[in-house]
């Protein structure tokens, strides 16, 4: 645990179907532990309020407190909306469960840079055109837009972010490697071995 933790909750989203992977991505093992546990350890270095956002059928898998998805089949937007409904905080830091390279230094940078008057403060890989919506602090001011997008059947977080004011911090691609397929997982484990 770092010497200072912050009150901001961190929510790790694990409710996805993992269709491309063929098995639950959050349960993939790296260095002897499931990815979700690695991310929880990093998150606890900066916050005492760490939650897992999951489907109802997953709730017994986790030792951390859970937020049950109230919106099914809409992807991570459902986890974000459910978190805002169940947690009474002005800002929530969201992390994908398929990014085992999350760094506590980046989380601290996001917290330091956050401006609660904008929809989100997002990590952005240097050279990328888009922010990382699940390596971001979403602020409560975004909740109404998220609900509106949901009602319109528009679930893309990237497109939602493009409709509002956000802040970004630049990160290297070494701390933002999402695993979406067996090939991604193989490439990442090779890269970690070679370090």
LOKOLMAR-404098 format. One record per residue: residue number from 0; x, y, z negated of N, C-alpha, C in turn. Coordinates in steps of 0.02 Angstrom, whole numbers, plus 32768, in hexadecimal, padded with zeros to 4 digits. Atoms other than C-alpha are relative to their C-alpha. Layout:
BEGIN
+-----+------+------+------+------+------+------+------+------+------+
!  nr !  n.X !  n.Y !  n.Z ! ca.X ! ca.Y ! ca.Z !  c.X !  c.Y !  c.Z !
+-----+------+------+------+------+------+------+------+------+------+
! NUM !    X !    Y !    Z !    X !    Y !    Z !    X !    Y !    Z !
...
+-----+------+------+------+------+------+------+------+------+------+
***
This chain:
BEGIN
+-----+------+------+------+------+------+------+------+------+------+
!  nr !  n.X !  n.Y !  n.Z ! ca.X ! ca.Y ! ca.Z !  c.X !  c.Y !  c.Z !
+-----+------+------+------+------+------+------+------+------+------+
!   0 ! 802B ! 7FC5 ! 8000 ! 8000 ! 8000 ! 8000 ! 802D ! 803E ! 8000 !
!   1 ! 7FD9 ! 7FC2 ! 7FFF ! 8042 ! 80AC ! 8029 ! 7FF5 ! 8025 ! 7FBF !
!   2 ! 8006 ! 7FDC ! 803F ! 805B ! 8127 ! 7F9B ! 7FC1 ! 802A ! 7FFE !
!   3 ! 803D ! 7FD9 ! 7FFE ! 7FC2 ! 818A ! 7FD4 ! 7FCE ! 7FE0 ! 802E !
!   4 ! 8036 ! 8018 ! 7FD5 ! 7F1D ! 8149 ! 8013 ! 7FCC ! 8037 ! 8004 !
!   5 ! 8032 ! 7FCD ! 7FF3 ! 7E8D ! 81AE ! 8057 ! 7FBB ! 7FE3 ! 7FF7 !
!   6 ! 8045 ! 8014 ! 800C ! 7DD3 ! 81AA ! 8038 ! 7FDC ! 7FE9 ! 803F !
!   7 ! 8022 ! 8010 ! 7FC1 ! 7DA7 ! 8194 ! 80F0 ! 7FF9 ! 7FB4 ! 8007 !
!   8 ! 8007 ! 8048 ! 7FF5 ! 7D5C ! 80E9 ! 8112 ! 801D ! 7FEB ! 8043 !
!   9 ! 7FE8 ! 801D ! 7FC2 ! 7DAB ! 807A ! 8195 ! 7FD6 ! 7FC3 ! 800E !
!  10 ! 802B ! 8037 ! 7FEC ! 7D39 ! 8003 ! 81F3 ! 8020 ! 7FDB ! 803A !
!  11 ! 7FE3 ! 802B ! 7FCC ! 7D7F ! 7F72 ! 8258 ! 7FC6 ! 7FDC ! 8021 !
!  12 ! 8039 ! 801B ! 7FDB ! 7D05 ! 7F3D ! 82DF ! 8011 ! 7FBA ! 801B !
!  13 ! 7FF3 ! 8045 ! 7FEB ! 7CFE ! 7E7F ! 82F7 ! 7FC4 ! 7FDE ! 801F !
!  14 ! 803F ! 801E ! 7FEB ! 7C4D ! 7E64 ! 8337 ! 7FFA ! 7FED ! 8049 !
!  15 ! 8004 ! 800F ! 7FB9 ! 7C78 ! 7E4A ! 83EE ! 7FF8 ! 7FB6 ! 800F !
!  16 ! 800C ! 8045 ! 7FEB ! 7C51 ! 7DAC ! 844F ! 803F ! 7FDC ! 8018 !
!  17 ! 7FC0 ! 801D ! 7FE9 ! 7D05 ! 7D91 ! 848E ! 7FF7 ! 7FD1 ! 803C !
!  18 ! 800F ! 802B ! 7FC7 ! 7CC3 ! 7D4B ! 8532 ! 803D ! 7FF3 ! 802C !
!  19 ! 7FC5 ! 8009 ! 7FD5 ! 7D63 ! 7D68 ! 8597 ! 8034 ! 7FD5 ! 7FDE !
!  20 ! 7FCF ! 8027 ! 8025 ! 7DCD ! 7D1D ! 850D ! 7FEA ! 7FB7 ! 7FF9 !
!  21 ! 8018 ! 8044 ! 8008 ! 7D5E ! 7C85 ! 84F6 ! 7FFD ! 7FE9 ! 7FB7 !
!  22 ! 8003 ! 800D ! 8048 ! 7D73 ! 7C88 ! 8438 ! 8005 ! 8043 ! 7FDC !
!  23 ! 8000 ! 7FBF ! 8022 ! 7D63 ! 7D0E ! 83B2 ! 8046 ! 8020 ! 7FFC !
!  24 ! 7FBE ! 7FDE ! 7FFD ! 7DF1 ! 7D8B ! 83CE ! 801A ! 8011 ! 7FBA !
!  25 ! 7FEA ! 7FEC ! 8043 ! 7DF5 ! 7DC3 ! 8319 ! 801F ! 7FC6 ! 7FD9 !
!  26 ! 7FE4 ! 803B ! 8022 ! 7E23 ! 7D10 ! 82E6 ! 8041 ! 7FE7 ! 801F !
!  27 ! 7FC0 ! 8015 ! 7FE3 ! 7EBB ! 7D01 ! 8358 ! 8037 ! 8009 ! 7FCD !
!  28 ! 7FCB ! 8001 ! 8033 ! 7F57 ! 7CDB ! 82F3 ! 8040 ! 801F ! 801E !
!  29 ! 7FBF ! 7FE2 ! 7FEF ! 7FF3 ! 7D48 ! 82FC ! 802A ! 7FFF ! 7FC0 !
!  30 ! 7FD3 ! 8005 ! 803A ! 8085 ! 7D26 ! 8287 ! 7FDC ! 7FE0 ! 7FC5 !
!  31 ! 801E ! 8028 ! 8036 ! 801C ! 7CAA ! 8224 ! 7FC0 ! 801C ! 7FE1 !
!  32 ! 803E ! 7FE6 ! 801D ! 7F83 ! 7D17 ! 8202 ! 7FD2 ! 8019 ! 8037 !
!  33 ! 8030 ! 7FE6 ! 7FCF ! 7EE3 ! 7D48 ! 825D ! 800A ! 804B ! 800B !
!  34 ! 7FF7 ! 7FBA ! 7FEF ! 7EE9 ! 7DEE ! 82B6 ! 7FD9 ! 802E ! 7FD1 !
!  35 ! 8028 ! 7FD4 ! 802B ! 7E5C ! 7E36 ! 824C ! 8022 ! 800B ! 7FBD !
!  36 ! 7FDE ! 7FF8 ! 8041 ! 7EC0 ! 7E16 ! 81AD ! 803D ! 802F ! 8007 !
!  37 ! 7FC8 ! 7FD2 ! 7FF4 ! 7F58 ! 7E6E ! 81F7 ! 7FE8 ! 8048 ! 8001 !
!  38 ! 801B ! 7FBD ! 7FFB ! 7EEE ! 7F05 ! 821F ! 7FE7 ! 8019 ! 7FBC !
!  39 ! 8017 ! 7FED ! 8044 ! 7E9E ! 7F06 ! 8171 ! 803B ! 8015 ! 7FD5 !
!  40 ! 7FC4 ! 7FEE ! 8028 ! 7F4C ! 7F08 ! 8122 ! 801A ! 8045 ! 8011 !
!  41 ! 7FE9 ! 7FBE ! 7FEA ! 7F80 ! 7F9E ! 818A ! 7FCE ! 8036 ! 7FE9 !
!  42 ! 8033 ! 7FCF ! 8013 ! 7EDB ! 7FF7 ! 8168 ! 8003 ! 800F ! 7FB5 !
!  43 ! 7FFC ! 7FF6 ! 8048 ! 7EEE ! 7FDE ! 80AC ! 803D ! 8028 ! 7FEA !
!  44 ! 7FC6 ! 7FD6 ! 800F ! 7F94 ! 8038 ! 80B4 ! 7FED ! 8049 ! 7FFD !
!  45 ! 8014 ! 7FBA ! 7FFE ! 7F34 ! 80D9 ! 80D3 ! 7FBB ! 800D ! 7FE2 !
!  46 ! 8043 ! 7FF6 ! 801C ! 7E85 ! 80BD ! 808C ! 7FED ! 7FC6 ! 7FD2 !
!  47 ! 801C ! 8034 ! 802D ! 7E34 ! 8061 ! 7FFC ! 7FBB ! 7FEA ! 8017 !
!  48 ! 8044 ! 800F ! 7FE7 ! 7D91 ! 805C ! 805F ! 8004 ! 7FE0 ! 8044 !
!  49 ! 7FF8 ! 8025 ! 7FC1 ! 7DA9 ! 7FD5 ! 80E3 ! 7FC5 ! 7FD0 ! 8007 !
!  50 ! 803B ! 8028 ! 7FF2 ! 7D12 ! 7F80 ! 8131 ! 8009 ! 7FDA ! 8041 !
!  51 ! 8004 ! 8026 ! 7FC2 ! 7CF1 ! 7EFD ! 81B5 ! 7FBA ! 8009 ! 801C !
!  52 ! 8041 ! 7FFC ! 7FDF ! 7C64 ! 7F20 ! 8230 ! 7FF8 ! 7FC1 ! 802A !
!  53 ! 8008 ! 8041 ! 7FDF ! 7C1D ! 7E7B ! 826D ! 7FB6 ! 7FF0 ! 800C !
!  54 ! 8044 ! 801A ! 7FF5 ! 7B84 ! 7E1D ! 82AA ! 7FEA ! 7FDD ! 7FC0 !
!  55 ! 801C ! 8021 ! 803B ! 7B12 ! 7DD1 ! 8227 ! 801A ! 7FB9 ! 7FF8 !
!  56 ! 7FE8 ! 8045 ! 8005 ! 7B4D ! 7D21 ! 8252 ! 804A ! 7FFB ! 7FEE !
!  57 ! 7FB9 ! 8000 ! 8011 ! 7C02 ! 7D54 ! 822B ! 800D ! 8014 ! 7FB7 !
!  58 ! 7FF4 ! 7FDE ! 8040 ! 7BE9 ! 7DA1 ! 817E ! 8025 ! 7FD6 ! 7FCC !
!  59 ! 7FDE ! 8029 ! 8032 ! 7C2D ! 7D0C ! 811B ! 8049 ! 7FF4 ! 8011 !
!  60 ! 7FBA ! 800C ! 7FEB ! 7CD3 ! 7D0B ! 817B ! 8032 ! 802C ! 7FDC !
!  61 ! 7FD2 ! 7FCD ! 8016 ! 7D1D ! 7DA1 ! 8122 ! 7FFF ! 800B ! 7FB4 !
!  62 ! 7FFB ! 7FEE ! 8047 ! 7D5C ! 7DCC ! 8074 ! 7FF5 ! 804A ! 7FF6 !
!  63 ! 800B ! 7FB8 ! 8005 ! 7D53 ! 7E87 ! 8097 ! 7FB5 ! 800E ! 8002 !
!  64 ! 8047 ! 7FED ! 7FFA ! 7CAD ! 7EE3 ! 8084 ! 7FEC ! 8004 ! 8049 !
!  65 ! 8017 ! 8000 ! 7FBB ! 7C44 ! 7ED3 ! 8121 ! 7FC8 ! 8032 ! 800B !
!  66 ! 8037 ! 7FD8 ! 7FE7 ! 7BD2 ! 7F45 ! 8183 ! 7FDF ! 7FD7 ! 8037 !
!  67 ! 8022 ! 802A ! 7FD0 ! 7B51 ! 7EE0 ! 81E0 ! 7FE6 ! 802B ! 803A !
!  68 ! 8017 ! 7FDE ! 7FC4 ! 7B2E ! 7F15 ! 8293 ! 7FB4 ! 8000 ! 8002 !
!  69 ! 8048 ! 7FF8 ! 7FFA ! 7A7D ! 7F58 ! 82A0 ! 7FEA ! 8007 ! 8048 !
!  70 ! 800E ! 7FF9 ! 7FB9 ! 7A8A ! 7F6D ! 835C ! 8023 ! 7FC6 ! 8023 !
!  71 ! 7FE3 ! 803B ! 7FE1 ! 7AA4 ! 7ECD ! 83BC ! 8009 ! 800A ! 804B !
!  72 ! 7FF4 ! 8003 ! 7FB8 ! 7AED ! 7EB4 ! 8469 ! 800F ! 8044 ! 8020 !
!  73 ! 7FEE ! 7FC0 ! 7FE1 ! 7B2A ! 7F67 ! 8482 ! 804A ! 800F ! 7FF6 !
!  74 ! 7FB8 ! 7FF6 ! 8007 ! 7BE2 ! 7F4F ! 845C ! 8012 ! 8028 ! 7FC3 !
!  75 ! 7FE7 ! 7FDD ! 803C ! 7C48 ! 7FB8 ! 83E4 ! 7FD6 ! 803D ! 7FEC !
!  76 ! 802B ! 7FC9 ! 8013 ! 7BCC ! 8048 ! 83EB ! 7FD1 ! 7FEB ! 7FC8 !
!  77 ! 802C ! 8019 ! 8035 ! 7B5B ! 7FDC ! 837F ! 8022 ! 7FFF ! 7FBD !
!  78 ! 7FDB ! 8000 ! 803F ! 7BE2 ! 7FC9 ! 82FC ! 800B ! 8046 ! 7FE5 !
!  79 ! 7FF7 ! 7FBB ! 8015 ! 7C02 ! 8084 ! 82F9 ! 7FBF ! 801C ! 7FE4 !
!  80 ! 8041 ! 7FE7 ! 8018 ! 7B49 ! 80AF ! 82E9 ! 7FEE ! 7FE0 ! 7FBE !
!  81 ! 8010 ! 8023 ! 803E ! 7B30 ! 802A ! 8263 ! 802A ! 801B ! 7FC6 !
!  82 ! 7FD3 ! 7FE6 ! 8034 ! 7BC6 ! 806E ! 8202 ! 7FE9 ! 8044 ! 7FE9 !
!  83 ! 8018 ! 7FBE ! 8014 ! 7B84 ! 8120 ! 8205 ! 7FBF ! 7FFB ! 7FD8 !
!  84 ! 803E ! 8009 ! 8025 ! 7ADB ! 80E1 ! 81C8 ! 800B ! 7FE3 ! 7FBA !
!  85 ! 7FF6 ! 8022 ! 8040 ! 7B24 ! 8079 ! 813A ! 8035 ! 8021 ! 7FD3 !
!  86 ! 7FCD ! 7FDD ! 8028 ! 7BB6 ! 80E7 ! 8101 ! 7FF1 ! 804B ! 8002 !
!  87 ! 8010 ! 7FB9 ! 8004 ! 7B98 ! 8198 ! 80C6 ! 8040 ! 802A ! 7FFC !
!  88 ! 7FC2 ! 7FD9 ! 7FFA ! 7C3C ! 81E7 ! 80FD ! 7FFB ! 802D ! 803D !
!  89 ! 8003 ! 7FD3 ! 7FC5 ! 7C56 ! 827A ! 8173 ! 802A ! 7FE6 ! 803A !
!  90 ! 7FD3 ! 801A ! 7FCC ! 7CDF ! 821C ! 81D3 ! 8010 ! 7FB7 ! 7FF0 !
!  91 ! 7FEF ! 8047 ! 8008 ! 7D07 ! 8164 ! 81F0 ! 8035 ! 7FEF ! 8035 !
!  92 ! 7FCC ! 8016 ! 7FD2 ! 7DA6 ! 811C ! 823D ! 7FEE ! 7FBA ! 8018 !
!  93 ! 8013 ! 8040 ! 7FE3 ! 7D7C ! 808D ! 82B4 ! 803C ! 7FE0 ! 8023 !
!  94 ! 7FCB ! 8027 ! 7FDF ! 7DF4 ! 8005 ! 82EE ! 7FE2 ! 7FC2 ! 8020 !
!  95 ! 8013 ! 803E ! 7FDE ! 7DDD ! 7F79 ! 836B ! 8022 ! 7FC5 ! 7FDD !
!  96 ! 7FE3 ! 803C ! 8021 ! 7DFA ! 7ECA ! 8327 ! 802F ! 7FDB ! 802F !
!  97 ! 7FD4 ! 8022 ! 7FD1 ! 7E60 ! 7E9C ! 83C1 ! 803F ! 8028 ! 800E !
!  98 ! 7FC2 ! 7FDA ! 7FF9 ! 7EEF ! 7F16 ! 83A8 ! 802D ! 7FF3 ! 7FC3 !
!  99 ! 7FD7 ! 8012 ! 8039 ! 7F6D ! 7EC1 ! 8335 ! 803B ! 802E ! 7FF4 !
! 100 ! 7FC5 ! 7FD5 ! 8008 ! 7FEE ! 7F4B ! 834D ! 7FEF ! 8044 ! 7FE1 !
! 101 ! 8013 ! 7FC3 ! 8022 ! 7F8F ! 7FD1 ! 82ED ! 8037 ! 8012 ! 7FCD !
! 102 ! 7FCA ! 7FE9 ! 802D ! 800F ! 803A ! 828D ! 7FE3 ! 8030 ! 7FCC !
! 103 ! 801A ! 7FD4 ! 8034 ! 7FEE ! 808E ! 81E7 ! 8015 ! 8049 ! 800C !
! 104 ! 7FEA ! 7FBC ! 7FF1 ! 8053 ! 8125 ! 8222 ! 7FCE ! 8023 ! 802F !
! 105 ! 8031 ! 7FE4 ! 7FD2 ! 7FD6 ! 813E ! 82AF ! 7FBF ! 8010 ! 7FDC !
! 106 ! 803C ! 7FF3 ! 8028 ! 7F45 ! 8130 ! 8235 ! 8008 ! 8041 ! 7FD8 !
! 107 ! 7FF3 ! 7FC3 ! 8026 ! 7F96 ! 81B7 ! 81CA ! 7FFE ! 803D ! 802E !
! 108 ! 8003 ! 7FC8 ! 7FD0 ! 7FAC ! 8225 ! 8264 ! 7FB8 ! 8011 ! 8013 !
! 109 ! 8046 ! 7FF3 ! 7FEF ! 7EF5 ! 8210 ! 8293 ! 7FDD ! 8024 ! 7FC6 !
! 110 ! 801F ! 7FE0 ! 803A ! 7EBF ! 823E ! 81E2 ! 8016 ! 8049 ! 7FFA !
! 111 ! 7FE6 ! 7FBC ! 8005 ! 7F30 ! 82D6 ! 81DF ! 7FE5 ! 802E ! 8037 !
! 112 ! 8016 ! 7FD7 ! 7FC7 ! 7EF4 ! 8311 ! 828A ! 7FB4 ! 8009 ! 8003 !
! 113 ! 8049 ! 7FFF ! 7FF8 ! 7E3A ! 82F3 ! 8270 ! 7FE2 ! 8044 ! 7FF3 !
! 114 ! 8027 ! 7FC2 ! 8005 ! 7DC7 ! 8386 ! 828A ! 7FB7 ! 7FEA ! 8000 !
! 115 ! 8043 ! 801B ! 8005 ! 7D19 ! 835A ! 824B ! 7FCC ! 8027 ! 8028 !
! 116 ! 8030 ! 7FDB ! 7FD7 ! 7CCA ! 83DE ! 82BC ! 7FFC ! 7FE5 ! 8048 !
! 117 ! 8002 ! 801F ! 7FBE ! 7CF2 ! 8376 ! 8358 ! 7FE5 ! 7FB9 ! 7FF8 !
! 118 ! 801E ! 8043 ! 8003 ! 7CA4 ! 82CE ! 8384 ! 8031 ! 7FCC ! 7FE7 !
! 119 ! 7FD0 ! 8034 ! 8013 ! 7D44 ! 826A ! 836F ! 8048 ! 801A ! 8007 !
! 120 ! 7FB8 ! 7FF6 ! 7FF8 ! 7DFF ! 826F ! 8357 ! 801B ! 7FBC ! 8014 !
! 121 ! 7FEF ! 8040 ! 7FE2 ! 7E47 ! 81E8 ! 83C5 ! 804B ! 7FF9 ! 800E !
! 122 ! 7FBE ! 8010 ! 7FE7 ! 7EED ! 8194 ! 83E4 ! 7FFC ! 7FFB ! 804C !
! 123 ! 7FFF ! 8003 ! 7FB7 ! 7F1F ! 81A2 ! 849A ! 8046 ! 7FEA ! 8015 !
! 124 ! 7FC0 ! 8019 ! 7FE9 ! 7FA9 ! 813C ! 84EB ! 801E ! 8032 ! 8031 !
! 125 ! 7FDE ! 7FD1 ! 7FD3 ! 8029 ! 81AD ! 853E ! 7FFB ! 7FE6 ! 8047 !
! 126 ! 8007 ! 8012 ! 7FBA ! 8008 ! 81AD ! 85F9 ! 7FBB ! 7FE6 ! 8013 !
! 127 ! 8043 ! 8018 ! 7FF2 ! 7F55 ! 816F ! 85E8 ! 7FD1 ! 803B ! 800B !
! 128 ! 8032 ! 7FCC ! 7FF5 ! 7EC1 ! 81D3 ! 8627 ! 7FCA ! 8000 ! 7FCB !
! 129 ! 8038 ! 8008 ! 802E ! 7E50 ! 8196 ! 859B ! 8017 ! 7FF8 ! 7FB8 !
! 130 ! 7FF2 ! 800C ! 8047 ! 7E4C ! 819A ! 84DD ! 7FEE ! 7FB8 ! 7FEE !
! 131 ! 8010 ! 8043 ! 801A ! 7E42 ! 80F9 ! 8479 ! 7FC5 ! 8008 ! 7FD0 !
! 132 ! 803A ! 7FF4 ! 802B ! 7D90 ! 80FC ! 8433 ! 7FFF ! 7FD6 ! 7FC0 !
! 133 ! 7FFE ! 802A ! 803B ! 7DB6 ! 8070 ! 83B8 ! 8044 ! 8002 ! 7FDF !
! 134 ! 7FC3 ! 7FEF ! 8026 ! 7E57 ! 80BB ! 8376 ! 7FF6 ! 804A ! 7FF2 !
! 135 ! 8018 ! 7FBC ! 8006 ! 7DFB ! 8158 ! 8343 ! 7FD8 ! 800C ! 7FC1 !
! 136 ! 802D ! 7FEA ! 8035 ! 7DA5 ! 81B9 ! 82BB ! 7FC3 ! 801F ! 8023 !
! 137 ! 803E ! 7FE4 ! 7FE6 ! 7CF0 ! 81D8 ! 82EA ! 7FE1 ! 8028 ! 7FC7 !
! 138 ! 801E ! 7FD4 ! 8032 ! 7C9D ! 8268 ! 8290 ! 7FB4 ! 7FFE ! 8007 !
! 139 ! 8049 ! 8005 ! 8002 ! 7BE7 ! 826E ! 825D ! 7FDD ! 802C ! 8034 !
! 140 ! 801F ! 7FD6 ! 7FCD ! 7BC6 ! 82FA ! 82DA ! 7FF4 ! 7FDA ! 8041 !
! 141 ! 8009 ! 8029 ! 7FC3 ! 7BD3 ! 8272 ! 8361 ! 7FC4 ! 7FD1 ! 7FFB !
! 142 ! 8034 ! 8032 ! 800A ! 7B48 ! 8208 ! 8316 ! 7FC3 ! 800C ! 802C !
! 143 ! 803B ! 7FF3 ! 7FD8 ! 7AB9 ! 825F ! 8370 ! 800C ! 7FF1 ! 804A !
! 144 ! 7FF0 ! 8010 ! 7FBB ! 7B11 ! 8251 ! 8418 ! 8004 ! 7FB4 ! 800A !
! 145 ! 7FFD ! 8049 ! 7FFB ! 7B35 ! 8198 ! 83F9 ! 7FB9 ! 7FE2 ! 8001 !
! 146 ! 8045 ! 8018 ! 8000 ! 7A7D ! 817B ! 83D0 ! 7FDD ! 8010 ! 8042 !
! 147 ! 801E ! 7FEC ! 7FC0 ! 7A48 ! 81DA ! 846C ! 8019 ! 7FD1 ! 8038 !
! 148 ! 7FE3 ! 802D ! 7FCE ! 7ABF ! 8172 ! 84D8 ! 7FE2 ! 7FBA ! 7FF9 !
! 149 ! 801F ! 8042 ! 800D ! 7A7B ! 80D3 ! 8487 ! 7FBA ! 7FFD ! 801C !
! 150 ! 8045 ! 8000 ! 7FE8 ! 79C8 ! 8104 ! 84AE ! 7FFC ! 8002 ! 804C !
! 151 ! 7FFD ! 7FFF ! 7FB7 ! 79FA ! 8124 ! 8563 ! 801D ! 7FC0 ! 801E !
! 152 ! 7FE2 ! 803E ! 7FE8 ! 7A4C ! 8078 ! 856D ! 8047 ! 8009 ! 801A !
! 153 ! 7FBC ! 7FF1 ! 7FEA ! 7AF8 ! 80C5 ! 8585 ! 802F ! 7FF3 ! 7FC5 !
! 154 ! 7FDA ! 8017 ! 803A ! 7B72 ! 806A ! 8512 ! 804B ! 800B ! 8004 !
! 155 ! 7FB8 ! 7FF5 ! 7FF7 ! 7C1C ! 809F ! 8555 ! 8019 ! 8036 ! 7FD0 !
! 156 ! 7FE3 ! 7FCF ! 802E ! 7C80 ! 80F5 ! 84CC ! 802C ! 8032 ! 8025 !
! 157 ! 7FD6 ! 7FD2 ! 7FD9 ! 7CF9 ! 813F ! 854B ! 7FD4 ! 8036 ! 8020 !
! 158 ! 802D ! 7FCF ! 7FE0 ! 7C69 ! 8191 ! 85A9 ! 7FDF ! 802D ! 7FCC !
! 159 ! 801C ! 7FD6 ! 8035 ! 7C1D ! 81CD ! 8505 ! 8033 ! 8034 ! 7FEA !
! 160 ! 7FCC ! 7FD0 ! 8014 ! 7CC3 ! 821D ! 84D3 ! 800A ! 8036 ! 8035 !
! 161 ! 7FF7 ! 7FCF ! 7FCB ! 7CCB ! 8273 ! 857C ! 7FCB ! 8037 ! 7FFF !
! 162 ! 8037 ! 7FD0 ! 8005 ! 7C29 ! 82CF ! 8551 ! 8007 ! 8030 ! 7FC5 !
! 163 ! 7FFB ! 7FD6 ! 803D ! 7C6B ! 8323 ! 84B3 ! 8047 ! 8017 ! 7FF4 !
! 164 ! 7FBE ! 7FE7 ! 8014 ! 7CFA ! 8380 ! 8463 ! 8022 ! 7FCB ! 7FD4 !
! 165 ! 7FD8 ! 802F ! 8028 ! 7D83 ! 830E ! 8420 ! 8046 ! 801D ! 7FF8 !
! 166 ! 7FB8 ! 7FF3 ! 8007 ! 7E36 ! 831C ! 83E3 ! 8023 ! 7FBE ! 800E !
! 167 ! 7FD9 ! 803D ! 7FF5 ! 7EBE ! 82A2 ! 8415 ! 8046 ! 8008 ! 7FE2 !
! 168 ! 7FBA ! 8003 ! 8012 ! 7F66 ! 826E ! 83D2 ! 8020 ! 7FCD ! 802E !
! 169 ! 7FDE ! 802D ! 7FD2 ! 7FE5 ! 821C ! 8445 ! 8023 ! 7FC8 ! 7FD9 !
! 170 ! 7FDE ! 803B ! 801C ! 8022 ! 816D ! 841D ! 8021 ! 7FDA ! 8038 !
! 171 ! 7FE1 ! 802A ! 7FCD ! 8092 ! 80F1 ! 8477 ! 7FD4 ! 7FC4 ! 800C !
! 172 ! 8028 ! 803C ! 7FF1 ! 8047 ! 805A ! 84CB ! 8014 ! 7FC5 ! 7FD4 !
! 173 ! 7FEB ! 8035 ! 802D ! 80A6 ! 7FF1 ! 844C ! 7FD2 ! 7FF9 ! 7FC4 !
! 174 ! 802E ! 8004 ! 8039 ! 8022 ! 801A ! 83C9 ! 7FB7 ! 7FFD ! 8015 !
! 175 ! 8045 ! 8007 ! 7FE6 ! 7F89 ! 8003 ! 8437 ! 7FFE ! 7FC9 ! 8034 !
! 176 ! 8001 ! 8039 ! 7FD2 ! 7F84 ! 7F55 ! 8482 ! 7FC4 ! 7FD5 ! 7FF1 !
! 177 ! 803C ! 8028 ! 800A ! 7ED5 ! 7F0F ! 848B ! 8007 ! 7FBD ! 8024 !
! 178 ! 7FFE ! 8044 ! 7FE5 ! 7EC4 ! 7E55 ! 84AA ! 7FBA ! 7FF0 ! 801A !
! 179 ! 8041 ! 800E ! 7FE3 ! 7E38 ! 7E2D ! 8523 ! 7FFC ! 7FBC ! 8022 !
! 180 ! 7FFF ! 8040 ! 7FDD ! 7E6D ! 7D89 ! 8572 ! 8039 ! 7FD5 ! 7FE5 !
! 181 ! 7FC9 ! 802B ! 8015 ! 7EDC ! 7CF2 ! 8551 ! 8044 ! 8019 ! 801B !
! 182 ! 7FC3 ! 7FE6 ! 7FE3 ! 7F5C ! 7D42 ! 85C6 ! 801B ! 803C ! 7FD7 !
! 183 ! 7FEC ! 7FC8 ! 802B ! 7F5E ! 7DE2 ! 855D ! 8020 ! 7FE7 ! 7FC0 !
! 184 ! 7FE7 ! 801B ! 803F ! 7F78 ! 7D7B ! 84C0 ! 8045 ! 7FE1 ! 8009 !
! 185 ! 7FC0 ! 801F ! 7FF1 ! 8006 ! 7D18 ! 850E ! 8036 ! 8036 ! 800B !
! 186 ! 7FD0 ! 7FCA ! 7FF3 ! 805B ! 7DB8 ! 854B ! 8013 ! 8024 ! 7FC0 !
! 187 ! 7FF3 ! 7FDD ! 803F ! 804A ! 7E0C ! 84A1 ! 802C ! 7FD6 ! 7FD2 !
! 188 ! 7FD7 ! 802A ! 802D ! 8090 ! 7D78 ! 843F ! 8047 ! 7FFA ! 801B !
! 189 ! 7FBD ! 8001 ! 7FE4 ! 8123 ! 7D6F ! 84B8 ! 8025 ! 8041 ! 7FF0 !
! 190 ! 7FE2 ! 7FBF ! 800E ! 8143 ! 7E29 ! 84A3 ! 8015 ! 8006 ! 7FB6 !
! 191 ! 7FEF ! 7FFD ! 8047 ! 813F ! 7E18 ! 83E5 ! 803C ! 7FD4 ! 7FF0 !
! 192 ! 7FC6 ! 802D ! 800B ! 81B9 ! 7D85 ! 83EA ! 8041 ! 8020 ! 8018 !
! 193 ! 7FC5 ! 7FE2 ! 7FE2 ! 8230 ! 7DEA ! 8457 ! 8019 ! 803E ! 7FDB !
! 194 ! 7FEC ! 7FC3 ! 8025 ! 8235 ! 7E7E ! 83DF ! 8036 ! 7FF1 ! 7FCD !
+-----+------+------+------+------+------+------+------+------+------+
***
